[in-house]
Amino acid sequence: MNIMEGKICLITGSTSGIGKEIAVGLAKMKATIILVGRDKDKCEATVQEIANRAGIIVSKSGENRVSYIEADLSLQARILG
């Protein structure tokens, strides 16, 4: 068993750059990845890219090892409501 298998990783800033590369690496190590991003379309494209690079099949129904939450964490008022 891989050290990351069965772990859930919530990654902010994960639709580009270092965050995305970290997500790819963790996905390859069999962790469950939850991306956090502001743009739904970009999140969906990134989920598919990470899954492809990590050799994971993403289905429209059922549980996936790569998914996302659409959220803007840049403004405290939006986070706290």
N, C-alpha and C positions, 0 to 999 in steps of 0.2 A: 504494500500500500504506500502510495506517495504521501509525503508529509502534508500536502495541501488538499488531498482528496477528502471530500466531505466538509471542507471549510467553506464558509460563505464570505466573499469579499465585496464590500461596497466601496466603489472607487469613484471619487468626484474628479472632474476634469478629465474624464476618460474617453472623450470623443476625439481627442487629438493628442499629439505629442507624447510626452513621457507617460501620462496617465493611460493612454491607449496601449502603449508598449508594455506597461506593467500588467494591464488586463490580459493581453495576449499571453505573456509569460505565465501568469497564474492559471489561465484557462488551459494551457498546455500541461500544467502540473495537476490538472483535474479538479481545480477549485471551481465552485459555483460563483459566477461573476454577475454583479449587479452594477451597471453603469449609471451614473447620474449626469444628466445633461439638460441644457435649456431648450434644445431644439429637437422636437420629436423625430423629424425626418433624418437628422444627423445621427440621433441615437439608434434608430432602426438600421441605418446603413452601417454604423459601427458595430452593432451586434452581429450583423451578417458577416462583416469583414473579420471580426475576431473569431467567430465560429469557423469560418473557412480556413483561416490561418492556423487554428488549433485543431482542425479536423473534427469539428463537432457539427452534428446535424441539428438545425433549429426548426421546430415545427410550429405551426400556427395554433395548435391546441396541445395541451399537456404541459408538463414541466420541462423547462429548458435550463441548461447550465449557464447560459448567457442571456441576460435580460436587462431591462433598463427602467429607470424612474425618471420621468420628465420633471425637472425642478430647477429653479433659479436660486442658487444659494449666495448670489453676489450682494444682495441687499438684505440686511437684518430684518427689516420690516416685513418682507415677504416670507421669511422663515418663521418669525414669531406670530404672524397674523395680525 
